[in-house]
Amino acid sequence: MSETPRIAVVVVTYNSAGVLAECLRSLAAGARGADLVRVVVADNASRDESVPLAERAGAMVVPLGRNAGYAAGINAGIAALDREGHLDRVDAVAILNPDCRTREGALARLAAALHAAPGRGIAVPRLVSPDGHTHPSLRRAPTVRGALAEAVLGGRLADRVGRLGEVITDPRRYRTPGAAAWATGAALLVSVAAVRDLGPWDESFLLYSEETEFALRAADRGWALWYEPEAVVEHIGGEANVNPVLAALLTTNRVRLFRRRRGPVASFAFYLAVVLGEALRTLAGRRTARASLAALLRPSRRMRVLPQ
């Protein structure tokens, strides 16, 4: 990497006009200390002002022509950078949700974290809400024991009791840099070497678990994911917590990914643990859990394409 890190940015949009302008405006401060070579907006057939807004901001717009999902948008954006010769000119590619705002120097700090030790392929920031609260964005690798603990105890309590849960909730962990199995995919920086080695993101997930698959596949090939708390990105997020359709997609994708990576016995046990958790939360009256449980038990209810 050169003394001043060179970075390209890919932002994936779908009807994102309400948040995209601030995301793009924030990149100047976020890239301070780095050379921001190119910004690409990969658009999933937005029907609002996302595309003209991105064009006015000077971004390269890559239209997908349909709502193909987050991974497809990332792939299209990186492919466009490669076609235009920009991928050969940068050290890393930042991938952002449109509802993210990069704080001062965040991208440069992530680039420095990537460069600090060999084998780091992905760097992730501290994600904060608009009011400054730190999101629990770090994760452990999915396990049957972790899924069962989260089903019975809930994510936060499962993490406190023997660090069993997949979600890392301990506030102390978010004050210290270090490696993690995977992290929320709203904002991350991937070295170009890892981009070249790992190839495309898995588009079959549409939304959710694509970042898990990518990070775990990176680890399989020897690339580490590093968390850097001094790099701060503001993220609104949270739709899957209130939208039953998205919650169901998130839940079924967790099971699909586990099944791909593990044998049939462990996969069935993981499925049962997730079903138990959603059933308990359905009894507690949660609409998102009811939708998730229906999708788990009835394959015909599972989303296979995103709304157009």
Order of alpha helices (4+ residues) and beta strands (2+ residues): beta-alpha-beta-alpha-beta-alpha-beta-beta-alpha-beta-beta-alpha-alpha-beta-beta-beta-alpha-alpha-beta-alpha-alpha-alpha
